[in-house]
């Protein structure tokens, strides 16, 4: 194994971690595993792709790159707008599907099956609207820069890690230092008591959908930036996301991020040691092992 | 605070039927009027519907028919979180604090419905009332003893200066000495003007601190009177023993 495995693992892990945070938040508040979360990652990437392309056309088609990065000003603007659109999409899915099921008091398995259905529908809609061909935010070639110790990374890759760190720290502060964060933790622990404390659980649920989908969008754009944009990109990330969410402990944001990095490093190590075809197997092995050995994860509370 | 018989009604229920399943009411036609400043005790044998009644008033159990009014406003179809904003605070019997949050965060969560400028003033006032909580404020609520948890739960409910405070068996699972402390504290809180409704199994001790008591049997009000008089009269014991006898017959 070369030291480059570490860099590759951290880059993949930062994307997995961001996606896992969305899963862990929705699971801890809504009490079901949302298998449609991967599609928020894909839709987020495609929203940003479409907006960036539209802005590029409006700007005359030739947008210069920002500093050392492979993209111009259109992508950051598109990312902000796409986060809003992805959050809106999550709210629409909740209003049309999960909300009515919650009101009926549907069993968890019904919600999980509904999320499978939503996942299929959302993925097929992407193929219908954008086709199944891979797309790219930028076709510019980037040269990986030496980081020392035999490791290299492109500016785009380093940016994705930086963005992930900033978002995780920001989200951690939101959960621990703000009123809405405390409300989310309260609803997560005991929804009935939270309502007796004056918290409107519906508002908290909306916030959780928006936060989770927003982070999924960022993860999708980052993944699209350093790899490519495909309709199945969210589906392919789903197993590592769940492995990270469960390994980190349901409800723990730092746990999800740390576990994302662990899963990312395990994947890149497996690729280096056994070959690329074993990448997916690693997340599965971690998922099964943690469920058997420590179901509450690294930082989760015992239910 | 002994409430005057002329004091206005602050909380009332009329013809209340409620329960978790539509065709199986647990509370069956309860009429209730709680006067301003009163300390009302809800008694009854196990399974009488006391907890269901107070949970219905708090908005946790569906109302089948009838109405609930607080300070003249109809609460019947409002959500539980809105009832606190209207001045009705409820302390459940168990799971009544957020165990993963610190004591201070428990109070901050409840204070969120207050205007920003009010929050620290109210939390400061509660820390004065419960100095132990201030001393331990950084501690997670899950690390507190049973008595401390009850005090935190009561403090959390009081933070909005409610018109009515309802408590569901705060003595459950506590040592007798701690129960006396909790009851003494509830009496002090009532003396500040907070109308108090207490559900309790600890009949003798609870009658000693209440103004008035209502006895529920099989979801209906069977007896109502001044607490002191009920404590001395024979009706209360007869109702409890009668209910136990009926349950034995039903099992036989």
Interface residues (C-beta under 8 A of the other chain):
Chain A: X179 X182 X183 X185 X186 X189 X190 X192 X193 X194 X195 X196 X197 X198 X199 X200 X201 X301
Chain B: X58 X59 X60 X79 X80 X81 X84 X85 X89 X90 X92 X95 X96 X97 X98 X99 X100 X101 X105 X108 X109 X110 X112 X113 X156 X157 X160
